[in-house]
Amino acid sequence: MKLTAALALSILAETVYGVADHLWYHTDLSNVTDWYNEVNVVPGAEPISTYFMTNGFTGGYFGIQHNTEGKTGKTVLFSVWDADDGTKTTQQYCGNLSRCSTFGGEGTGLHANYDFQWTAGVTYAALVHAKPLNNGYTEISGYFQHENKNWYHLATYRRKTESPYLTGLYSFVENPSSYLINETRRANYGNQWARSSANKAQELTVADLTHTSLVDSDRYGSGAKGTSFYLFINGPKNDIPSKTTITRKATGVKPDFDMKGSKGSIKSTQKSQSKRKTTTSKHKSGNNRSVHKKSKTTTTKHKNQSTRKSTRKSTRKTKE
């Protein structure tokens, strides 16, 4: 299903509680198995109740969050929803530092939380890897790269899928609650890459912007500065229309998709079968204050966007 900008907005805005910006990345690849992204949160623009989602895809997402009241610290989050027909996603591996459980509140599924005090101004990387199976299921793994370049494997989940590959690649920044609604949340997203099952890699330098909000006074913006996109919400003013195409400069630096020799390597990680836990948690998992020169922009219909319907609830405090 090809989503137009209007349809994407209508899906995301069905029951959205907080303001959010989304970047939907263009790719010419088919059969995508690997989806890599980097994030650098702007210092002073990371108040609690913020989700900087880096690697979204049809049926799941991955990113870093600053938790709301009632929780301490910051976390890395990897979530995979149950199938559209209700078939439960199952856990195949849970990292020894991860808290893996079911979730509710934004649909149902499984997620892994990794308590990590990420630092604004430091660049981190995330990688989602899909391994298609022969029975209509796909194993989806989430990996997080620390500033020392070591990788950590949060979890692997097996999901029933219509497509065995990763589709609808996107990112967002979001305040999922009404907490600190006037404080700016801003991050830079850079060096996005995808790789296909044929081992063909493509740098993702073009993205479409969408925006969801509750009231017209919600402020948001996005653009490109050098080799990164930026996203912000609750800034001083809007600096770009929604439904706009943005292009960043290419880095030409292909990531090490296989994480060779790194902790958490796709090839070396030992899988452990685990029963689906029954603990249900509310889901909250989903950018600088300085003014940047606007990127090259054109209005376009959106390509390759996720068709997962959002069922975000107004009572949640954190992302699923």
N, C-alpha and C positions, 0 to 999 in steps of 0.2 A: 504494500500500500504506500503510495507516494503522498506525503502530507504537504498541503499548502501551508503558508504562514498562518493563515486564519484558522485552519483546523488544528495546527500544533498549539496555537494559543488557547483555543477552546478546550483542548484536552488538558493542558497544564493548569488552566484556570478554574477547573470545575469546582474544587473545594479548597483552593489554596488559601492559607491563612496569612502567610507573610509575603513580603516583596521578594522577587528573585529575577535574576538575569540568566539567560541561557545562550550558549554558543553551540550551534549544530554544525559539525565539521563536514566538509565536502571530501569525498574520496571516490576515485575511479576503480578501486580494487573490489574484486569479488572474493568471497570465501575468506574473510578476515579472521585470523586466529589470534592475533596479538595487537594490543591497543595500548600505546605508551604516551604518557603526558608528564609534564613537569609543572610544579606550582611554587610560587614565591609570594607569600602573604606580606602585604605592606605593613611595616611596623606602625602600631597605633591604630590600625584599621581592622582589628580582629576581636571586637567585643564578644562577650559570651552570647550564646544563641546565634551562632554563625556556622554554616556548613559550606566549605569550599570544596565542591564536588569536582573531581578531576576527570574521572573515566566513567562516563555514563554509557549505557548500551541498552538495547531492548531486553528488558527483564532484569536489570540490575544496575548498580553503580558503586563507585569507590571514591573515597576522598578523605579529607581531614576536617575535624570540627572542633570548635570551642564550645564546651558544654554549657548548658544553662544552669540556673540556680538549682540547688539540690544535688549537684554533682561537682566534683573537683577535677581540675586539670583539663587536658586536651586528649583527643583520641584519633585514631585512624579507623575508618569504617569501611567494610565491604559487605554489600547486601545483594542477595539474589532472591527474586520473588518466586512464589509457586507458579506453576503453569497456568495459562488462561483458562484451561478446562478444569482447574482445581487439583490436578495432580501435584502431590507434594514434592518440593525440592528436598533432596537428601544430602546429608553431610558426608563427605568422603575423607576429609582431613581438616583438623583444627590445630593451628600452631600452638606451641607450648606457652606462648605469651598472650594468646587470644582468648577472649570470652565469647564462645559461640552459643547461639540460642535461636529460638524462633522469635518472630516479631509480629506485631499487629498494629493497626492504626493507620497505615498507608498500604492496605492490602496485607497479605500474609506471605511469609517466606522465612529464610534463614539469614542471619548476619553474624559477622565477626567483628568485635571491638578489640582494638589493640591500644592500651593506655600508653601514650607516648607524648611527652611534652615537647611538641614541635615548636620551633622558634620562628617568629616573623622575621623576614629578611633573609632567611636561609632557603635555598632551593632544594626541594624534595622531588622524587619521581615515583610514579605509580605505573604498574603494568598489569593488565588483565589478559589472561591467556585462556583460549577456548580449545578444548580437545573433543572433536566430534566423535560420538560412538556410533555403532551400527544399528542401534535399536530405537532411534528417534530421540535420544538423549544427548546432552552435551555436558562435559565436565568443565566448569568455569573456575579458574583460580585467580586470586588476587595477591599481588606482591607490592611491597612498599620499600623504597630505597632511602636509607638514611643519608645524612650529610657525609658520612665516611665511605659512602658508596656500597656498603653492605646491604643486601636485600633480606627482607623478612617475608615469609610466606604466611599470610593470615589464615587462609582457608581455601578449600576446594569444595565446590558444591556441584551436584549432578541435577540438571534441570531438563524436563521434557520441553522440547523446542520445536517450532515449526521450521525454523532455519537452524542448522547446526553451527552456524558461524555468527560472529559478532556484527551487529547492524545498529544503525541509529546512534552513531558516536557523538557524544555531546558532553558539555561541562556546564556548571552553574555556580553562582554564589547566592546564598539564600539566608534570610532570617526566618526561621520556621515559627516564630512566636511573636507576641506583641512586646517583647522585652527589648529595651534600649533601641526603640524604633528610629530614633533620630541620630544614632551614631553610625558613621560611615563604615562599611565593610568593603574591603578592596584587596584584590590579588592579581598577580600576573600569571598567565598560563602560557607556557612556551614549549617549543621543540616537540610538537605532537607528531607521532608516527603511527602507521598501521602496517601490518605485515600479513600476507595471504598464505594460504596453505601451500602455494607454489613457491614460497620463500621470496616473493616479490614485496619490496618495501616501498612505501610512499610517505613523504612528509606532508602533513596536513596544514596548509598555509591559508586556507580560505574557510570562513565560517559565517553562518547566518545568526543574527541576534534576534532573540525574542525576549519578552518581558511580561511578567505577571505581577499584579498588584491588587490591592483592595480599593484604593482611592486614587483619584487623579493626581493628588499631591505627592504620591510616592515618587522618589527621585532615583534615577538610575543612569548608568552610562557604560559604554564599552568602546573599544577601539584597538588600534595596534600601535605599539611603540617599539621600533626596531624589530627584533625577532620574536616578540611576545605579544599576545593579546592581553588586554586588561579588562576586568569587569569590576563594577562597583555598584552598590545600592546605598541609598540614604546619603548620597553625596550632596554637595552644595547646590548642584543644579543638574538637569539632564544635559548630556553633551552629544547625544546621537539618537536618531529615531529608532524605534523598534522596527522589526522586519527589514533590517539592513544587512548587506553583505560586507564583511570586513576581511581585508587581506594583510597578513604580516609578511615580513621578510623571511626568507628561508635561511636555516642554519647550515643545511647540508651535512649535519652531524647525526648519522644514524645510530640509534642506541644499540646496546648489546642485548638483543631480545632474549637470547638464551641464558644470560646472566652467568656465563661460563666462569667457574671458579668462585662464584659468589655464594654466600649463605642464602639458601632458599632457591637455588637453581631449579629450573623446571625439570632438568634431567636427573638431578640428584635428590630432590625432596622425597622423603619416604612418606607414602600415603598411609593413613590409618582409617579404617572403617569405623564409623561412629553412628549410633542411633540418633535419630532426630530428637533433639531435646524438646521438652514441653514447656520450658519457661518462656513466657511471652512478655515482650517488652515493647514499650512505645517506640516508634521509629523516628529518630531524627538523625539523620546520620551523624538532597539537598536538599569591586575588586580594585589606586593610590590616591592620595588626597591632592597631590599636585595636579595641575591642569596639563594634559598632554595634547599635542597636535593631533587632530583627527586623522584617521587613516583613510585610504581610498575606499569609497563606499558607493554601492549601487543597490537599488531595491530589487529583490528577486524572490521567487518562490523557493521554499526550503527543500533541500534534498537530504536523503538518508537520515531521516529523523526517527526517533524512537516512537513506537506506537503504544507503549505502555501507558494505560490510563492512570492518572494520578487520583488517589483517593485520600488525599491529605486531610487530616482532621484538625479542627481548630483548637483542640485541647492539648495537642502534643507539645512537648518541650524540647525534645531531641529528635534527630532523624533516625529512621529505622535502619 
